Amino acid sequence: MPIFKPDVETMGRKDLQELQVERLQIVVNQAYANVDFYRRKFDEAGLSPDEIKSLEDLGKIPFTTRKDLMDNYPYGMFAVPLRDVVRLQFPLGMHGNPIVIGYTREDLKIWRELVARILVGIGITEHDIIQVAFNYGLFMGAIRFSQSAELIGAAVVPSSIASADIQIRILQDFRSTVLASTPSFALHLMETIQRKGLDPKTLSLKTGLFGAEPWPESVRQALEENLRIQAYDIYGVMELIEPGVSGECPARKGLHIFEDHFLPEIIDPQTGRVLSEGQEGELVLTTLTTSAYPLLRYRTSDVTALHSEPCACGRTLTRMDRVLRRTDRMISVRGINVFPEKITEVLTGIPGAGPGYALNARTKYGMNDQLTVQVETATEILGGREAQKAAFLETLQLAFRRALGLRVEVELKQG
Ligand code: ZN
C-alpha cells in the first residue's frame, strides 16, 4: 500500500523523536514569546522555555484546556498577527461558548497534506471519486477533503447536506468510489438503499471514511456488509484540526497519529498523571508545527490508549485506539456535539423551565440517534390550559434547535 510521505511515516523512532524535540523547542519558544496566556502559565509555573530540552521535559508544561481557549476568545491564543491568518474557523457545537481558531497559509498547507496522507494510505488514487457528504457549512473538515483530494488528483463531489435520495442518485450516476461522511449519515444512506431495494453491488462504492462522532465496531460491520465497502475511522480535534490528527491504515489496528506534527500523551483525567503505553486515559496533544494557534498539552477529553509496536502497513507512527468515550459530558447525536452546559443555558432563558432536566438518547446500532430532553416545568404551566402547555413546548423545542443545531424531542415533567 503506498505511503504519502514515506520519509517521515516510516522513520525510525529515534530519528522521529529527535525531530519532535527540535520542533517542540521551536513551538514552545514561539508560544512563550507571542501568546500572553502561555507566557503567564510558564511564569506562574516558574518554567523557562529553555528548560524544555527533551521529550521527558514535556511533563513540566502546564495543561491547556477548552476553558482556556474560551477565556481567551477571540484572538488571545493566536501566536501570529492577524494579517498572517488566512482562515478563521468556528467549531461546531460551541455557539454559546465560542472558540475561534486561526490558520496561516502554511498551517492550511500542512493540514491538506495530513488528510492526503490518510487518503493515500488507504489506497485512494487519482482514479477515485470521493463523495463528501459532510456539512460544508458546519464541519470544518469537509472542505479539507476537497483540497486534499486535489493534491492527489482524485475527484471530489461535494454533495454536502443533499438528501439521501440525491446522494444515492450521485452515487449511481457519478459512480463515486469513496464516501466521506458521519457514520450516522452513512447508516441513513444504507437504510435508504435497502428500502429502495437497490443492490449495493450495482454501485461503484468501495471505501468509506467516517468520523466526527464515535462509532462502535458493530456500525463498521453493518456498513461494510450492507454497502459492500471497507470502512475506515478518521480522527481530529475540533479545537485544532478535524480530521487530520490520525487515521486508520489498511491493518486497522488503531489510528496512526501524525507524530511529526502532534505529540501525543495519555493522562489520568482525574490526577493529570501521565500514563504508560497501552493504558487507557485522556488524550493530550501538543502541536509541533502549527503557527497561528499552537496548543501545548491540550486536553482533548477523548479517551484512548497509545501503541507504538510496529504496524503491518510499515508505518512507525504511534497508533491510538478508536475513540468511543469522552471524559466530559459531551454527547454526539447524529454527528452533532451536545454539551449539557448548553441545555442549562437554554433553560435559564425560559421562565417556568428547569433548572432540572434529564437527557434520554435513543440509540440505533449503538449510536445516539434521537435525543429527548425531559424538562422540569413549573406547576402552573403543567396544570394550565393545553394551549399554554403546547406553546411552552414549542418555545422549548425552538430554543433547543437554535442553540444545539439539532431537533430534539421535549417532554415536560414535574419540577
Ligand atoms: Zn498501520
Residues whose N, C-alpha, C, O or C-beta is under 5 A from the ligand:
A	BS01	ZN	C249 A251 C311 A312 C313 R315
